[in-house]
Amino acid sequence: MDYDIKRGWFKNVEGDALPNLMRDVFGNVKAEGETYVSEYGVMTRIEAKILAKDKMDIATESRKGPMTDEEILDSKRKLNEFAEKATGFDAKARMKRAQKKAKEGTL
């Protein structure tokens, strides 16, 4: 899913900053071209890619099979922590921006 990057925040994710951030939050990262890939908890694949100075893409895949509520909540918290540090927007602000785009038909 595409996320807006807060104005002036790009300096926090450009160059090696994005893979370093993923390593700090998830504990691992590898580069696949311009996409950085990590894994954590129930998420078997977390992809992050800078699309422009004001936009990035974050996509996840979850493992199949049984998962505990605690595993799911912990994974979601880590993903939210990463998204906030990468975009400069907390979960509430990201939701409001997505709802606004959906209303405008630009999502």
DRENMARBA-609211 format. One record per atom (N, C-alpha, C): residue number from 1; residue in three letters; atom name; x, y, z. Coordinates in pm, 1 decimal. Layout:
! residues N
NUM,ALA,CA,X,Y,Z
...
END
This chain:
! residues 107
1,MET,N,83.3,-116.1,0.0
1,MET,CA,0.0,0.0,0.0
1,MET,C,89.0,124.0,0.0
2,ASP,N,48.3,224.4,-74.8
2,ASP,CA,123.8,349.0,-80.2
2,ASP,C,94.6,434.3,42.2
3,TYR,N,199.4,491.4,97.8
3,TYR,CA,187.6,581.6,212.2
3,TYR,C,254.8,712.9,177.8
4,ASP,N,194.1,823.7,221.9
4,ASP,CA,256.2,954.0,205.0
4,ASP,C,370.0,967.2,304.8
5,ILE,N,474.8,1037.1,263.2
5,ILE,CA,585.0,1070.4,352.2
5,ILE,C,567.9,1216.4,390.2
6,LYS,N,576.8,1243.4,517.4
6,LYS,CA,558.4,1378.3,569.8
6,LYS,C,658.1,1474.0,503.8
7,ARG,N,612.2,1595.0,478.0
7,ARG,CA,697.3,1697.0,416.1
7,ARG,C,822.9,1716.4,501.8
8,GLY,N,939.9,1712.5,436.9
8,GLY,CA,1066.4,1729.5,506.3
8,GLY,C,1118.0,1603.2,574.1
9,TRP,N,1043.2,1493.5,567.1
9,TRP,CA,1078.8,1368.5,634.6
9,TRP,C,1166.8,1278.7,548.1
10,PHE,N,1173.8,1304.3,418.1
10,PHE,CA,1245.0,1216.2,325.5
10,PHE,C,1389.6,1194.3,367.8
11,LYS,N,1451.5,1295.8,428.2
11,LYS,CA,1591.4,1282.7,470.6
11,LYS,C,1610.4,1168.6,569.9
12,ASN,N,1502.5,1128.9,638.8
12,ASN,CA,1509.6,1021.3,737.0
12,ASN,C,1505.0,881.9,675.3
13,VAL,N,1472.7,872.8,545.5
13,VAL,CA,1464.4,741.1,481.3
13,VAL,C,1546.3,731.4,352.6
14,GLU,N,1611.7,838.7,311.9
14,GLU,CA,1686.9,831.8,186.1
14,GLU,C,1819.5,759.2,206.2
15,GLY,N,1873.2,710.0,97.1
15,GLY,CA,2001.1,639.5,101.4
15,GLY,C,1993.2,512.2,184.1
16,ASP,N,2089.3,497.0,276.9
16,ASP,CA,2093.4,378.3,362.0
16,ASP,C,2001.2,387.7,482.2
17,ALA,N,1932.5,499.5,499.0
17,ALA,CA,1848.2,518.5,617.8
17,ALA,C,1730.8,420.7,622.5
18,LEU,N,1667.1,392.6,508.5
18,LEU,CA,1552.7,300.9,508.3
18,LEU,C,1593.7,158.9,547.0
19,PRO,N,1696.3,100.1,484.7
19,PRO,CA,1734.1,-35.4,528.5
19,PRO,C,1782.7,-38.4,673.5
20,ASN,N,1850.8,67.8,718.2
20,ASN,CA,1894.2,72.6,857.7
20,ASN,C,1775.1,77.8,951.7
21,LEU,N,1672.2,152.9,913.9
21,LEU,CA,1550.4,161.0,994.0
21,LEU,C,1482.4,24.0,1002.0
22,MET,N,1473.7,-44.4,889.2
22,MET,CA,1413.2,-178.4,888.4
22,MET,C,1493.0,-273.2,977.7
23,ARG,N,1624.9,-264.1,972.1
23,ARG,CA,1709.7,-349.9,1055.0
23,ARG,C,1686.4,-319.3,1204.0
24,ASP,N,1674.2,-191.0,1237.1
24,ASP,CA,1650.5,-151.8,1376.3
24,ASP,C,1516.2,-203.3,1427.6
25,VAL,N,1412.1,-192.4,1346.0
25,VAL,CA,1277.1,-230.3,1390.1
25,VAL,C,1254.6,-380.6,1382.8
26,PHE,N,1290.7,-442.6,1271.4
26,PHE,CA,1259.1,-583.9,1250.0
26,PHE,C,1374.9,-679.0,1279.9
27,GLY,N,1497.5,-626.0,1287.6
27,GLY,CA,1613.0,-709.7,1318.2
27,GLY,C,1681.8,-769.1,1197.3
28,ASN,N,1627.9,-747.2,1077.9
28,ASN,CA,1688.7,-802.4,956.7
28,ASN,C,1640.6,-722.7,836.6
29,VAL,N,1719.3,-726.7,730.1
29,VAL,CA,1680.7,-661.7,604.4
29,VAL,C,1771.5,-713.5,494.1
30,LYS,N,1716.7,-722.2,373.7
30,LYS,CA,1797.8,-753.0,256.7
30,LYS,C,1745.3,-669.6,140.3
31,ALA,N,1832.8,-637.0,48.6
31,ALA,CA,1794.8,-556.1,-66.9
31,ALA,C,1762.3,-646.9,-184.8
32,GLU,N,1653.4,-613.3,-252.5
32,GLU,CA,1615.8,-680.0,-378.2
32,GLU,C,1590.8,-568.4,-478.0
33,GLY,N,1697.0,-525.4,-543.9
33,GLY,CA,1687.4,-409.8,-632.0
33,GLY,C,1665.1,-285.2,-549.0
34,GLU,N,1558.8,-210.2,-578.2
34,GLU,CA,1527.8,-88.7,-502.7
34,GLU,C,1431.5,-116.1,-387.3
35,THR,N,1394.7,-241.6,-369.4
35,THR,CA,1302.9,-281.0,-262.4
35,THR,C,1382.1,-344.6,-149.0
36,TYR,N,1345.6,-309.4,-26.8
36,TYR,CA,1408.3,-369.5,90.9
36,TYR,C,1308.7,-465.7,153.6
37,VAL,N,1357.6,-583.3,190.4
37,VAL,CA,1271.7,-690.6,237.7
37,VAL,C,1315.7,-734.4,376.6
38,SER,N,1217.6,-757.3,461.8
38,SER,CA,1242.3,-800.2,598.4
38,SER,C,1135.4,-900.8,637.1
39,GLU,N,1145.8,-956.6,756.7
39,GLU,CA,1041.4,-1044.2,809.3
39,GLU,C,1037.5,-1028.0,960.7
40,TYR,N,918.8,-1047.7,1016.4
40,TYR,CA,904.1,-1035.7,1161.4
40,TYR,C,773.7,-1102.8,1203.5
41,GLY,N,779.9,-1180.8,1309.7
41,GLY,CA,659.5,-1242.6,1366.4
41,GLY,C,579.6,-1320.4,1263.9
42,VAL,N,450.8,-1285.5,1249.4
42,VAL,CA,364.2,-1357.4,1155.7
42,VAL,C,381.3,-1307.6,1012.2
43,MET,N,458.9,-1200.5,993.9
43,MET,CA,480.9,-1145.8,859.0
43,MET,C,603.8,-1212.9,797.8
44,THR,N,580.7,-1294.9,696.7
44,THR,CA,690.9,-1366.4,633.4
44,THR,C,765.9,-1278.7,534.4
45,ARG,N,702.5,-1168.4,493.0
45,ARG,CA,766.8,-1077.8,398.6
45,ARG,C,713.2,-936.5,420.6
46,ILE,N,803.7,-843.3,444.0
46,ILE,CA,770.0,-702.0,456.7
46,ILE,C,854.9,-629.2,353.8
47,GLU,N,789.7,-569.0,256.0
47,GLU,CA,861.4,-498.3,149.5
47,GLU,C,841.9,-348.2,167.0
48,ALA,N,950.4,-273.0,153.6
48,ALA,CA,942.5,-127.4,158.9
48,ALA,C,1022.1,-70.6,42.0
49,LYS,N,961.6,25.5,-26.3
49,LYS,CA,1026.2,85.8,-142.5
49,LYS,C,987.8,233.1,-149.2
50,ILE,N,1087.4,317.7,-170.0
50,ILE,CA,1062.5,460.1,-187.9
50,ILE,C,1014.9,481.0,-331.4
51,LEU,N,898.6,543.1,-347.9
51,LEU,CA,845.4,571.0,-481.1
51,LEU,C,878.8,712.9,-525.9
52,ALA,N,880.8,806.0,-431.6
52,ALA,CA,912.7,946.6,-458.0
52,ALA,C,947.5,1010.2,-324.0
53,LYS,N,987.6,1136.2,-325.1
53,LYS,CA,1022.4,1203.3,-199.6
53,LYS,C,904.3,1213.4,-104.3
54,ASP,N,783.7,1200.3,-157.9
54,ASP,CA,665.0,1213.9,-72.6
54,ASP,C,579.4,1087.9,-67.4
55,LYS,N,634.0,973.7,-114.2
55,LYS,CA,552.4,852.2,-120.5
55,LYS,C,640.5,727.4,-110.8
56,MET,N,591.6,630.8,-34.6
56,MET,CA,659.0,501.4,-27.9
56,MET,C,555.7,389.8,-26.4
57,ASP,N,599.7,271.5,-63.1
57,ASP,CA,513.1,154.5,-66.8
57,ASP,C,558.3,57.6,41.7
58,ILE,N,463.7,9.7,120.8
58,ILE,CA,491.2,-92.9,220.2
58,ILE,C,391.0,-205.6,196.9
59,ALA,N,442.1,-325.5,173.2
59,ALA,CA,355.5,-442.1,148.8
59,ALA,C,398.7,-555.1,241.6
60,THR,N,301.8,-635.3,285.9
60,THR,CA,333.1,-746.9,374.5
60,THR,C,263.9,-874.1,327.6
61,GLU,N,322.7,-985.7,365.8
61,GLU,CA,261.1,-1117.1,347.0
61,GLU,C,267.7,-1188.0,481.3
62,SER,N,159.2,-1252.4,519.7
62,SER,CA,155.1,-1323.7,648.0
62,SER,C,167.7,-1472.7,625.6
63,ARG,N,220.8,-1539.9,725.5
63,ARG,CA,235.1,-1685.2,715.0
63,ARG,C,98.4,-1752.3,722.7
64,LYS,N,91.7,-1869.8,669.1
64,LYS,CA,-31.3,-1949.0,671.7
64,LYS,C,-31.9,-2034.0,798.4
65,GLY,N,-146.9,-2073.7,839.8
65,GLY,CA,-156.7,-2161.7,955.1
65,GLY,C,-194.8,-2088.1,1081.5
66,PRO,N,-193.6,-2159.6,1192.6
66,PRO,CA,-239.1,-2100.5,1319.2
66,PRO,C,-144.3,-1992.3,1370.1
67,MET,N,-203.7,-1887.2,1425.7
67,MET,CA,-128.0,-1777.0,1484.7
67,MET,C,-198.9,-1736.9,1613.5
68,THR,N,-123.0,-1702.0,1713.8
68,THR,CA,-184.9,-1657.2,1837.9
68,THR,C,-217.3,-1508.5,1827.4
69,ASP,N,-311.3,-1464.6,1908.6
69,ASP,CA,-347.2,-1322.4,1910.8
69,ASP,C,-226.3,-1237.4,1946.5
70,GLU,N,-144.5,-1284.9,2040.5
70,GLU,CA,-26.7,-1208.6,2082.7
70,GLU,C,73.2,-1193.0,1968.3
71,GLU,N,93.6,-1298.7,1890.4
71,GLU,CA,183.2,-1290.7,1774.9
71,GLU,C,132.9,-1187.2,1674.2
72,ILE,N,3.3,-1189.6,1650.0
72,ILE,CA,-56.9,-1096.9,1553.3
72,ILE,C,-43.8,-953.3,1603.0
73,LEU,N,-77.3,-929.5,1729.9
73,LEU,CA,-68.4,-794.3,1785.8
73,LEU,C,74.8,-742.6,1787.4
74,ASP,N,169.2,-828.1,1825.3
74,ASP,CA,310.0,-786.8,1827.5
74,ASP,C,358.3,-750.6,1687.6
75,SER,N,321.9,-831.3,1589.2
75,SER,CA,362.4,-804.1,1450.7
75,SER,C,301.8,-673.4,1400.2
76,LYS,N,174.6,-650.6,1430.8
76,LYS,CA,106.4,-528.0,1388.6
76,LYS,C,169.2,-405.0,1455.1
77,ARG,N,204.5,-417.2,1583.1
77,ARG,CA,270.8,-305.9,1653.7
77,ARG,C,404.1,-271.7,1588.0
78,LYS,N,481.8,-374.6,1554.3
78,LYS,CA,611.7,-351.1,1489.8
78,LYS,C,593.1,-285.9,1353.8
79,LEU,N,494.3,-332.1,1277.2
79,LEU,CA,469.1,-273.6,1146.2
79,LEU,C,427.9,-126.7,1160.7
80,ASN,N,342.3,-96.1,1257.4
80,ASN,CA,301.8,42.6,1281.8
80,ASN,C,420.2,128.2,1326.2
81,GLU,N,506.8,72.3,1409.9
81,GLU,CA,626.7,144.2,1453.1
81,GLU,C,713.7,178.5,1332.1
82,PHE,N,733.8,80.4,1245.3
82,PHE,CA,814.1,103.6,1125.5
82,PHE,C,749.4,208.0,1035.6
83,ALA,N,619.3,193.9,1009.1
83,ALA,CA,549.9,287.1,919.6
83,ALA,C,556.2,429.9,973.6
84,GLU,N,543.9,445.8,1104.4
84,GLU,CA,550.7,580.1,1163.5
84,GLU,C,690.7,639.1,1149.7
85,LYS,N,792.9,558.3,1176.2
85,LYS,CA,930.6,607.3,1164.9
85,LYS,C,969.1,634.3,1019.3
86,ALA,N,910.8,558.7,926.5
86,ALA,CA,944.6,574.2,785.1
86,ALA,C,870.0,688.8,718.0
87,THR,N,746.1,715.5,762.0
87,THR,CA,664.8,817.5,694.7
87,THR,C,650.6,946.9,773.4
88,GLY,N,671.9,941.1,904.4
88,GLY,CA,653.4,1059.0,987.6
88,GLY,C,509.6,1077.4,1033.1
89,PHE,N,420.5,989.7,990.0
89,PHE,CA,279.4,996.4,1028.7
89,PHE,C,246.2,878.7,1119.8
90,ASP,N,171.1,903.6,1229.0
90,ASP,CA,127.8,793.6,1313.6
90,ASP,C,9.4,721.7,1246.6
91,ALA,N,-35.0,613.0,1308.4
91,ALA,CA,-140.3,530.3,1248.4
91,ALA,C,-268.6,609.5,1224.6
92,LYS,N,-304.9,695.4,1317.9
92,LYS,CA,-426.6,775.2,1304.2
92,LYS,C,-417.0,869.6,1184.3
93,ALA,N,-303.5,936.3,1168.9
93,ALA,CA,-285.0,1028.5,1056.6
93,ALA,C,-283.2,952.7,923.6
94,ARG,N,-219.8,833.9,920.3
94,ARG,CA,-216.8,754.3,796.8
94,ARG,C,-357.6,711.8,758.2
95,MET,N,-439.7,674.2,858.2
95,MET,CA,-577.9,633.6,831.3
95,MET,C,-659.3,750.7,776.0
96,LYS,N,-645.7,867.8,836.5
96,LYS,CA,-719.4,985.0,789.1
96,LYS,C,-681.1,1020.5,646.1
97,ARG,N,-552.0,1012.8,613.3
97,ARG,CA,-506.8,1044.8,478.3
97,ARG,C,-561.9,943.0,378.0
98,ALA,N,-565.0,816.2,417.3
98,ALA,CA,-618.3,711.5,329.2
98,ALA,C,-768.5,730.8,307.9
99,GLN,N,-841.5,766.1,414.4
99,GLN,CA,-985.4,789.2,400.8
99,GLN,C,-1012.3,908.1,309.5
100,LYS,N,-933.5,1013.0,322.2
100,LYS,CA,-950.3,1131.0,237.2
100,LYS,C,-926.4,1094.5,90.3
101,LYS,N,-821.5,1016.7,63.8
101,LYS,CA,-793.3,973.7,-73.9
101,LYS,C,-904.0,885.9,-128.5
102,ALA,N,-959.8,799.3,-42.9
102,ALA,CA,-1069.7,712.6,-86.5
102,ALA,C,-1191.8,793.8,-124.4
103,LYS,N,-1222.9,895.7,-47.6
103,LYS,CA,-1336.5,983.5,-78.1
103,LYS,C,-1314.3,1056.5,-209.2
104,GLU,N,-1189.6,1098.4,-233.1
104,GLU,CA,-1156.5,1171.9,-355.5
104,GLU,C,-1144.9,1079.4,-476.0
105,GLY,N,-1137.9,950.5,-448.9
105,GLY,CA,-1122.4,853.1,-556.9
105,GLY,C,-980.8,842.7,-609.8
106,THR,N,-882.4,885.9,-530.3
106,THR,CA,-741.9,880.1,-573.8
106,THR,C,-664.9,767.7,-508.0
107,LEU,N,-733.8,682.3,-433.7
107,LEU,CA,-666.4,571.8,-363.6
107,LEU,C,-649.9,453.6,-454.8
END
